[in-house]
Amino acid sequence: HDTILFETGDLAKSIQVSDVSNDGFELISNSPHASFMQEGIKRTRGMIKNKVVPPRPFMGFSDENKRRIATMIRDYLAHGGD
């Protein structure tokens, strides 16, 4: 884990359950930087062109992640899925 990604907790707090069905569930993040951190960037634009930013996953499926995701799903369902 990269400590800078967990310094404020904003990325982890941005994770939300978007859709739950019989087929599974969807997790989303309302952070504009979440996908850049999770998946990396193959080529940047702007002032710093053509650089590669490696993935720095902050959301995964460790045992702790599974417990947190299960809690989020239970909370979501307990509130009627809204």
N, C-alpha and C positions, 0 to 999 in steps of 0.2 A: 504494500500500500504506500502511496505517495502522500506524505503528511500534509503537503500544501493543499491537496484536494479535500482534506478533512478539517482544515484549520477552522473554518467558520461553520461547517456543517450544511451550508446552503445547498450544495448539490444533492447531498443525501436527503435533505428535507424536501427537495423539489420533486421527488419520486411520488407518483400517484397511481392508483389503479384506475384505468380508464374504462375498461369493458370486461365484464365477467359473463361467461356463457358456459354451456355444457362442454364446449370444445376447449376451454381454457380461459386465460385472462390476458389483458394487455396492460403493460406498465408504460407510463409516459412521464416526462419531466417538463415542468414549465420553465426551466432554466434555458436561456438562449445558448449557453455554452456546453450543455450536457452532452450533446452528440459529438462535439469536437473532442471532449475529454474521453468519452467512452470509445469512440471509433477511430480517433486520430484524423488528420487531414493529409491527403496525398500531395496536394500542391497549394500553397498559399497564394493569395493575390494582395494587391494594395502595396503598401510601403515595403513589406518584406515578401518579395515575390519568389515563387518556385522553391519554397522550403517545405520539408516534410515534418509534420508534427506527429510523433508516435502516439499510439493509443495509450491512454492512462485511465484504464477502467476504474470507475468508482462504484459500479453496480455489477455484481456478479452473483454467483449462486453458491457461496460457501455455506456452511451449516448455519452460521449467524444470519446470512442473507436470507436463507430459506425461512428461518424463524421470523424475521422481520416482514418478509413478504406474506407469510401465512397470517401474521397479525394484521397487516394492512387489509388483506382480503376479508378476514373475519370482521374487522371494523366496518368495512365497506358494506358487507352483507347485513350486518347488524343494524345498519342505518337505512335499510331498504334499497341499497344500490344506488342511492342518489349522491 
